[in-house]
Amino acid sequence: MNKKKFKFPTAFTILFIIMIIAVSLTWIIPAGAYSKLTYDKKDNMFIIHTYKEADRKLPATDTTLRDLNININLSSFTEGKIRKAIAIPGSYQRVEQNPKGIMDITESMVYGTIEAADIMVFIFVLGGMIGVINKTGSFAAGLSALAQKSKGKEFSIVFMVAILMALGGTTCGIEEEAVAFYPILAPVFIAIGYDAIVTVGAIFLAASIGTAFSTINPFSVVIASNAAGIPFTEGIAFRIIGFVLGTAMVILYLYWYAKKVKANPEFSYAWDARHAFLKAYKDTKQGEGPEFTLRRKLVLTLFCAGFPIMIWGVMAGGWWFPTMAASFLTITIIIMFMSKLTEEEIVSSFTEGAASLVGVSLIIGLARGVNIVLEQGMVSDTILATLSEVVAEMPASTFIIGQLFVFFILGLFVPSSSGLAVLAMPIMAPLADTVGIPRDIVVSAYNWGQYAMLFLAPTGLILVTLQMLYIPFNKWVKFILPMVAGLLIIASILLLIQVHLYA
């Protein structure tokens, strides 16, 4: 009798298991909550939210912030740099247990999906756009031309993509936006002989290592510095050094892996899932394809133009997913008019392209559902309070390495970079004062620790990425663990050097 080969669960099953674990934690971990401070721009007042107490209003002044032991400039609130609720130091209290039940599992899935609606619409528009462009034959023609021109220097394409993604990560925190690049770059990497792992490495891994070593990223290091009460430029020199080292590490690792796959395709960590990946993204055989006409070149030019426009919008225009979706939809409509496709072909190709990403979109909603369970179960603040107590009395060197791993753990429970910054930094940053080191070192520990976890955390974006590229989670873990270890080693060395310099 033949034994059935074990097949690793899909992203949906993994998230469902994690959801059950999250519900279980609400029964095991004591419930607790910090009082939270928000700013009411309309009335120019601070509002304090305390569990089961009436909200209190206080004048929006520096004196109020000092009285609450919050070392943050008033301008960070009034100018909109900090928009989320800030945890008030010393305000943690145990509250009555609020355990979740079976019905909460399905309800949180629904509410998580509703909460993620803006990202899901962005993904649907992107999928529809890809469907229309595929129908025009532009991708097939462009890939055929690229495959011919890149013979003998295939890795240069991987190198350029990885550098651009890393720069996008360190400057504007490309994360969810990275999903926009998979449909166009996966066929490129297939055409030049690489696999799904190279695709995710050049896009997600490179962007994430850039975000881990953020220099001016407003969604992590800037908001964390504001929440710590310091200018974001403090500590930037070491973050730049980390960025250079981290990016070099990723490039060298991708070069090693890509060279192995090029020499022997069966070396691929995603070899077992290659058929699904190729079916989804392989448009044409290398060297074959329709004529690369001027019309098709214009279509691809418009498509590619959407990405720098999106990055500019996020960095300078304050765009978020609805605006990004609208910009891609505008480009799609222009492409529709110049495509010479029939009305029926346009509608069917757009809906089929959007439909192909329904599964990916639902994973985002399910991951949000896990976070909802932990928040409503009142356990996230307890985990933060407990971990802050653990590192509070340590010597400086031990303290900062402890902080790194505290944020590594917190990254699993609070995968949002801005969410963790405003929750944890007002609590953790003052601890640096007690051991005599600058607060910017704690900001670096937050950035590097959290993102080391986000390479792995199923509650973050990684399952969305793997679902899009048909990579089993266990194969991804095999690939990424050396990078997680490398990131933590680089981070530890840089943190210890900084502590030594200020000791």
C-alpha positions as CSV (number, residue, x, y, z in Angstrom):
1,M,0.0,0.0,0.0
2,N,1.5,3.3,-1.1
3,K,1.8,5.9,1.6
4,K,0.3,9.2,0.8
5,K,2.9,12.0,0.5
6,F,2.4,14.8,3.1
7,K,1.4,18.0,1.5
8,F,2.0,21.2,3.5
9,P,-1.2,23.1,4.2
10,T,-2.3,26.1,2.1
11,A,-2.2,29.7,3.3
12,F,-5.9,29.5,4.2
13,T,-5.5,26.5,6.5
14,I,-2.4,28.0,8.1
15,L,-4.4,31.2,8.9
16,F,-7.3,29.2,10.2
17,I,-5.0,27.3,12.6
18,I,-3.5,30.5,13.7
19,M,-6.9,32.0,14.3
20,I,-7.8,29.1,16.6
21,I,-4.5,29.6,18.5
22,A,-5.2,33.4,18.8
23,V,-8.7,32.6,20.3
24,S,-7.0,30.1,22.7
25,L,-4.6,32.8,23.8
26,T,-7.5,35.1,24.9
27,W,-8.3,32.4,27.4
28,I,-4.7,31.8,28.6
29,I,-3.0,35.2,28.7
30,P,-4.3,37.7,31.3
31,A,-6.3,40.5,29.7
32,G,-4.9,44.0,30.2
33,A,-4.9,47.5,28.6
34,Y,-2.9,50.7,28.5
35,S,-4.8,54.0,28.5
36,K,-4.5,55.5,25.0
37,L,-4.1,59.1,23.9
38,T,-5.5,60.5,20.7
39,Y,-5.6,64.0,19.3
40,D,-8.9,65.7,18.3
41,K,-7.9,68.2,15.5
42,K,-11.3,69.8,15.4
43,D,-11.4,70.8,19.0
44,N,-7.6,71.0,19.5
45,M,-7.8,68.6,22.5
46,F,-6.2,65.4,23.7
47,I,-8.6,62.6,24.5
48,I,-7.7,59.8,26.9
49,H,-9.4,56.5,26.4
50,T,-9.2,54.2,29.5
51,Y,-10.9,50.8,29.7
52,K,-14.5,51.0,30.9
53,E,-14.1,54.7,31.9
54,A,-15.5,57.8,30.3
55,D,-13.1,59.5,27.9
56,R,-11.3,62.4,29.4
57,K,-10.4,65.6,27.4
58,L,-7.3,67.6,28.2
59,P,-5.7,70.6,26.5
60,A,-3.5,69.9,23.6
61,T,-0.3,71.3,25.1
62,D,3.3,70.3,25.8
63,T,2.5,70.5,29.6
64,T,-0.2,67.8,29.1
65,L,2.2,65.6,27.4
66,R,4.9,66.0,30.1
67,D,2.3,65.3,32.8
68,L,1.5,62.0,31.1
69,N,5.2,61.2,30.7
70,I,4.9,61.3,26.9
71,N,8.1,62.7,25.5
72,I,6.7,63.6,22.1
73,N,6.6,67.0,20.5
74,L,3.2,68.5,20.3
75,S,3.7,69.3,16.6
76,S,3.8,65.5,15.9
77,F,0.1,65.5,16.8
78,T,-1.0,68.8,15.5
79,E,0.7,68.3,12.1
80,G,-0.7,64.8,11.7
81,K,2.5,63.0,11.9
82,I,1.0,60.7,14.6
83,R,-2.6,59.8,13.9
84,K,-3.1,56.6,15.8
85,A,-3.7,56.1,19.5
86,I,-0.6,56.4,21.7
87,A,-0.1,54.1,24.7
88,I,0.4,56.1,27.9
89,P,3.5,55.0,29.9
90,G,2.7,53.6,33.3
91,S,-1.0,53.2,32.6
92,Y,-1.2,49.5,32.1
93,Q,-3.8,47.7,34.1
94,R,-5.2,44.2,34.4
95,V,-8.8,44.1,33.2
96,E,-11.5,41.4,33.2
97,Q,-10.9,38.5,30.9
98,N,-12.5,38.9,27.5
99,P,-12.1,35.4,26.0
100,K,-13.2,34.8,22.4
101,G,-15.3,31.9,21.3
102,I,-16.1,29.8,18.2
103,M,-18.4,32.4,16.7
104,D,-15.7,35.0,17.0
105,I,-13.6,33.0,14.6
106,T,-15.9,33.5,11.7
107,E,-17.0,37.0,12.7
108,S,-13.4,38.2,12.9
109,M,-12.8,36.7,9.4
110,V,-15.7,38.8,8.1
111,Y,-14.8,42.0,9.9
112,G,-11.1,41.5,8.9
113,T,-12.1,41.3,5.3
114,I,-14.2,44.4,5.6
115,E,-11.3,46.2,7.3
116,A,-9.0,45.2,4.4
117,A,-11.5,46.3,1.7
118,D,-9.3,49.2,0.4
119,I,-6.3,46.8,-0.2
120,M,-8.6,44.2,-1.8
121,V,-10.0,46.7,-4.2
122,F,-6.5,47.8,-5.2
123,I,-5.6,44.1,-5.8
124,F,-8.8,43.5,-7.9
125,V,-8.0,46.6,-10.1
126,L,-4.5,45.4,-10.5
127,G,-5.6,42.0,-11.5
128,G,-8.1,43.4,-14.0
129,M,-5.4,45.6,-15.5
130,I,-3.1,42.6,-15.9
131,G,-5.9,40.7,-17.6
132,V,-6.5,43.4,-20.2
133,I,-2.8,43.8,-21.0
134,N,-2.4,40.1,-21.3
135,K,-5.3,40.1,-23.8
136,T,-3.5,42.7,-26.0
137,G,-0.5,40.4,-26.3
138,S,1.8,43.1,-25.0
139,F,3.3,41.0,-22.2
140,A,4.0,38.1,-24.5
141,A,5.7,40.3,-27.1
142,G,7.7,42.3,-24.5
143,L,8.9,39.2,-22.7
144,S,10.0,37.5,-25.9
145,A,12.1,40.5,-26.8
146,L,13.5,40.8,-23.3
147,A,14.5,37.1,-23.2
148,Q,16.4,37.5,-26.4
149,K,18.3,40.6,-25.2
150,S,19.2,39.3,-21.8
151,K,21.0,36.1,-22.8
152,G,24.2,35.7,-20.8
153,K,23.4,38.5,-18.3
154,E,20.1,37.3,-16.8
155,F,21.0,38.0,-13.2
156,S,21.5,41.7,-14.0
157,I,17.7,42.0,-14.3
158,V,17.3,40.4,-10.8
159,F,20.0,42.7,-9.5
160,M,18.3,45.9,-10.8
161,V,14.9,44.9,-9.5
162,A,16.3,44.0,-6.1
163,I,18.1,47.3,-5.8
164,L,15.1,49.3,-6.8
165,M,12.8,47.4,-4.4
166,A,15.3,47.8,-1.6
167,L,15.5,51.6,-2.2
168,G,11.7,51.7,-2.3
169,G,11.6,49.9,1.0
170,T,14.1,52.1,2.8
171,T,12.5,55.4,1.6
172,C,8.8,54.8,1.5
173,G,8.2,51.3,3.0
174,I,6.9,49.4,0.0
175,E,5.0,46.4,1.5
176,E,1.4,45.9,0.4
177,E,2.2,47.8,-2.8
178,A,4.7,45.1,-3.7
179,V,1.9,42.8,-4.9
180,A,1.6,45.1,-7.9
181,F,5.0,43.9,-9.2
182,Y,4.4,40.1,-9.1
183,P,2.2,39.8,-12.2
184,I,4.6,41.7,-14.4
185,L,8.0,40.5,-13.0
186,A,7.1,36.8,-12.6
187,P,6.8,36.2,-16.4
188,V,10.1,38.1,-16.8
189,F,12.0,35.8,-14.4
190,I,10.4,32.8,-16.0
191,A,11.5,34.0,-19.4
192,I,15.1,34.2,-18.3
193,G,15.1,30.8,-16.6
194,Y,14.4,31.5,-12.9
195,D,11.7,30.3,-10.5
196,A,9.1,31.6,-8.1
197,I,11.7,31.9,-5.2
198,V,13.8,34.3,-7.3
199,T,10.7,36.3,-8.0
200,V,9.7,36.7,-4.4
201,G,13.4,37.2,-3.4
202,A,13.9,40.1,-5.8
203,I,10.6,41.8,-4.9
204,F,9.4,40.9,-1.3
205,L,12.8,40.0,0.3
206,A,14.6,43.0,-1.2
207,A,11.8,45.4,-0.4
208,S,11.5,44.1,3.1
209,I,15.2,44.3,3.9
210,G,15.1,47.9,2.7
211,T,12.1,48.5,5.0
212,A,13.9,46.8,7.8
213,F,16.8,49.2,7.5
214,S,14.5,52.2,6.9
215,T,16.3,55.5,6.6
216,I,13.4,58.0,5.9
217,N,10.4,55.6,5.6
218,P,7.5,57.6,7.1
219,F,5.5,54.5,8.0
220,S,8.1,53.0,10.3
221,V,11.2,54.8,11.4
222,V,9.8,58.3,11.1
223,I,6.6,57.6,13.1
224,A,8.6,55.5,15.6
225,S,11.0,58.3,16.1
226,N,8.1,60.8,16.6
227,A,6.6,58.4,19.1
228,A,10.0,58.1,20.9
229,G,10.2,61.9,21.1
230,I,13.3,62.3,18.9
231,P,14.0,63.6,15.3
232,F,14.1,60.7,12.8
233,T,17.5,61.8,11.7
234,E,19.0,60.5,14.9
235,G,20.7,57.2,14.3
236,I,20.3,57.5,10.5
237,A,24.0,56.9,9.9
238,F,23.8,53.4,11.4
239,R,20.6,52.7,9.5
240,I,22.3,53.6,6.3
241,I,25.2,51.2,7.1
242,G,22.7,48.5,7.9
243,F,20.8,49.2,4.7
244,V,24.0,48.7,2.6
245,L,25.0,45.5,4.5
246,G,21.5,44.1,4.4
247,T,21.0,44.8,0.7
248,A,24.5,43.3,-0.2
249,M,23.5,40.2,1.8
250,V,20.3,39.8,-0.1
251,I,22.0,40.3,-3.5
252,L,24.7,37.8,-2.8
253,Y,22.1,35.2,-1.5
254,L,19.9,35.7,-4.6
255,Y,23.0,35.3,-6.8
256,W,23.9,32.1,-5.1
257,Y,20.4,30.7,-5.4
258,A,19.7,31.9,-8.9
259,K,23.0,30.4,-10.1
260,K,22.0,27.1,-8.6
261,V,18.6,27.1,-10.2
262,K,20.0,28.2,-13.6
263,A,22.4,25.2,-13.5
264,N,19.9,22.7,-12.3
265,P,16.2,23.7,-12.3
266,E,15.3,20.9,-9.9
267,F,17.4,22.6,-7.2
268,S,14.5,25.1,-6.9
269,Y,12.9,25.1,-3.4
270,A,9.6,25.5,-5.1
271,W,10.1,22.7,-7.7
272,D,7.0,20.7,-6.6
273,A,4.8,23.7,-7.2
274,R,6.3,24.8,-10.5
275,H,3.4,23.7,-12.7
276,A,0.9,26.0,-10.9
277,F,3.4,28.9,-11.0
278,L,4.1,28.4,-14.7
279,K,0.5,28.0,-15.6
280,A,-0.4,31.3,-13.9
281,Y,2.5,33.4,-15.3
282,K,4.2,31.8,-18.3
283,D,2.8,33.7,-21.4
284,T,5.2,32.4,-24.0
285,K,8.2,30.3,-24.6
286,Q,11.5,32.0,-24.7
287,G,12.3,33.3,-28.1
288,E,8.7,33.1,-29.3
289,G,5.8,35.5,-29.2
290,P,3.7,38.0,-31.2
291,E,5.3,41.0,-32.9
292,F,6.4,43.7,-30.5
293,T,4.5,46.5,-32.2
294,L,4.5,50.2,-31.4
295,R,1.0,49.8,-29.9
296,R,2.2,47.0,-27.6
297,K,5.2,49.1,-26.6
298,L,3.0,52.0,-25.6
299,V,0.7,49.7,-23.6
300,L,3.7,48.4,-21.6
301,T,5.1,51.9,-21.2
302,L,1.8,53.0,-19.7
303,F,1.7,50.0,-17.4
304,C,5.2,50.6,-16.2
305,A,4.5,54.3,-15.7
306,G,1.9,53.4,-13.1
307,F,4.5,52.2,-10.6
308,P,6.7,55.4,-10.3
309,I,3.5,57.4,-10.2
310,M,2.3,55.2,-7.3
311,I,5.6,55.6,-5.4
312,W,5.5,59.3,-5.9
313,G,1.9,59.5,-4.7
314,V,2.7,57.5,-1.5
315,M,5.8,59.6,-0.7
316,A,4.7,63.1,-1.7
317,G,1.0,63.0,-2.3
318,G,-0.2,61.2,0.8
319,W,-1.9,58.5,-1.3
320,W,-3.4,55.4,0.1
321,F,-4.9,52.3,-1.5
322,P,-8.1,54.0,-2.9
323,T,-6.1,56.6,-4.7
324,M,-3.6,54.1,-5.9
325,A,-6.4,51.9,-7.2
326,A,-7.9,54.9,-9.0
327,S,-4.6,55.7,-10.7
328,F,-4.2,52.2,-12.0
329,L,-7.8,52.1,-13.1
330,T,-7.3,55.3,-15.0
331,I,-4.3,53.8,-16.8
332,T,-6.3,50.7,-17.5
333,I,-9.1,52.7,-19.1
334,I,-6.6,54.5,-21.4
335,I,-5.1,51.1,-22.4
336,M,-8.7,49.8,-23.1
337,F,-9.3,52.6,-25.6
338,M,-6.0,52.1,-27.4
339,S,-6.0,48.3,-27.4
340,K,-8.4,47.7,-30.4
341,L,-10.1,45.0,-28.3
342,T,-13.8,44.5,-28.5
343,E,-16.1,45.6,-25.7
344,E,-16.7,42.0,-24.8
345,E,-13.0,41.1,-24.8
346,I,-12.2,44.1,-22.5
347,V,-14.9,43.2,-20.0
348,S,-14.2,39.5,-19.9
349,S,-10.4,40.0,-19.6
350,F,-10.7,42.5,-16.9
351,T,-13.1,40.4,-14.8
352,E,-11.1,37.2,-15.3
353,G,-7.9,39.1,-14.2
354,A,-9.6,40.4,-11.1
355,A,-11.1,37.0,-10.3
356,S,-7.7,35.4,-10.4
357,L,-6.7,37.4,-7.3
358,V,-9.8,36.7,-5.2
359,G,-7.9,34.1,-3.1
360,V,-5.0,36.5,-2.5
361,S,-7.4,39.2,-1.3
362,L,-9.2,37.0,1.1
363,I,-6.0,36.0,2.8
364,I,-5.4,39.7,3.6
365,G,-8.8,39.8,5.3
366,L,-8.2,36.6,7.2
367,A,-4.9,37.8,8.5
368,R,-6.6,41.0,9.7
369,G,-9.1,38.8,11.5
370,V,-6.3,37.3,13.6
371,N,-5.3,40.8,14.7
372,I,-8.9,41.7,15.6
373,V,-9.2,38.6,17.9
374,L,-6.0,39.6,19.7
375,E,-7.0,43.2,20.1
376,Q,-10.6,42.4,21.3
377,G,-9.3,39.7,23.6
378,M,-7.1,42.4,25.3
379,V,-3.9,40.4,25.2
380,S,-1.6,42.5,22.9
381,D,-1.1,45.1,25.6
382,T,-0.4,42.4,28.2
383,I,2.3,40.9,26.0
384,L,3.9,44.4,25.6
385,A,3.7,45.2,29.3
386,T,5.3,41.8,30.3
387,L,8.1,42.1,27.7
388,S,8.9,45.7,28.7
389,E,9.3,44.5,32.4
390,V,11.6,41.7,31.3
391,V,14.2,44.1,29.7
392,A,13.8,47.0,32.0
393,E,16.5,46.1,34.6
394,M,19.1,44.8,32.2
395,P,22.6,46.2,31.6
396,A,22.8,48.4,28.5
397,S,24.3,45.7,26.1
398,T,21.9,43.0,27.3
399,F,19.0,45.5,27.3
400,I,19.4,46.5,23.6
401,I,19.7,42.9,22.4
402,G,16.7,42.1,24.6
403,Q,14.8,44.9,22.9
404,L,15.7,43.5,19.5
405,F,14.1,40.2,20.4
406,V,11.2,41.8,22.2
407,F,10.3,43.6,18.9
408,F,10.9,40.3,17.1
409,I,8.2,38.7,19.2
410,L,5.9,41.6,19.1
411,G,6.1,41.6,15.3
412,L,4.1,38.4,15.3
413,F,1.2,39.9,17.3
414,V,1.3,43.4,15.8
415,P,2.4,43.1,12.2
416,S,1.7,46.7,11.4
417,S,4.9,48.8,11.5
418,S,3.0,52.0,12.3
419,G,0.7,50.2,14.7
420,L,3.6,48.7,16.7
421,A,5.5,52.0,16.7
422,V,2.7,54.0,18.4
423,L,1.8,51.2,20.7
424,A,5.3,50.2,21.9
425,M,7.6,53.1,21.5
426,P,6.1,55.4,24.2
427,I,6.6,52.4,26.6
428,M,10.0,51.2,25.3
429,A,11.8,54.4,24.5
430,P,11.9,55.8,28.1
431,L,13.5,52.5,29.2
432,A,16.6,53.6,27.2
433,D,16.9,56.6,29.6
434,T,17.2,54.3,32.6
435,V,20.2,52.4,31.1
436,G,21.9,55.5,29.8
437,I,21.6,55.0,26.0
438,P,20.0,57.3,23.3
439,R,16.4,56.5,22.3
440,D,17.3,56.3,18.6
441,I,19.0,52.9,19.4
442,V,15.6,51.6,20.6
443,V,14.0,52.9,17.4
444,S,16.6,50.9,15.4
445,A,15.9,47.8,17.5
446,Y,12.2,48.2,16.8
447,N,12.7,48.4,13.1
448,W,15.2,45.6,12.8
449,G,13.5,43.2,15.2
450,Q,10.0,43.6,13.9
451,Y,11.0,43.1,10.3
452,A,13.0,40.0,11.0
453,M,9.7,38.5,12.2
454,L,7.7,39.8,9.3
455,F,9.8,37.6,6.9
456,L,8.0,34.7,8.7
457,A,4.9,36.0,10.4
458,P,1.7,34.4,8.9
459,T,-0.2,37.4,10.3
460,G,1.7,39.7,8.0
461,L,1.9,39.9,4.2
462,I,4.0,36.8,3.5
463,L,1.1,34.4,3.0
464,V,-0.4,36.8,0.5
465,T,2.9,36.7,-1.4
466,L,3.3,33.0,-1.3
467,Q,-0.3,32.4,-2.4
468,M,0.3,34.6,-5.5
469,L,3.4,32.7,-6.5
470,Y,2.2,29.2,-5.4
471,I,5.1,28.7,-3.0
472,P,4.4,26.4,0.0
473,F,5.1,28.1,3.4
474,N,7.5,25.4,4.5
475,K,9.6,25.9,1.3
476,W,9.7,29.6,2.0
477,V,10.9,29.0,5.5
478,K,13.8,26.9,4.2
479,F,14.8,29.7,1.9
480,I,14.3,32.7,4.2
481,L,15.8,31.4,7.5
482,P,19.4,32.3,6.5
483,M,18.2,35.8,5.8
484,V,16.4,36.1,9.1
485,A,19.5,35.0,10.9
486,G,21.7,37.3,8.8
487,L,19.4,40.3,9.6
488,L,19.5,39.6,13.3
489,I,23.3,39.2,13.3
490,I,23.8,42.5,11.4
491,A,21.3,44.2,13.7
492,S,22.9,42.9,16.9
493,I,26.4,44.0,15.8
494,L,25.2,47.5,14.9
495,L,23.2,47.9,18.1
496,L,26.1,46.7,20.3
497,I,28.5,49.1,18.5
498,Q,26.1,52.0,19.1
499,V,25.8,51.1,22.8
500,H,29.5,50.9,23.2
501,L,30.0,54.3,21.5
502,Y,27.6,55.9,24.0
503,A,28.6,54.0,27.1
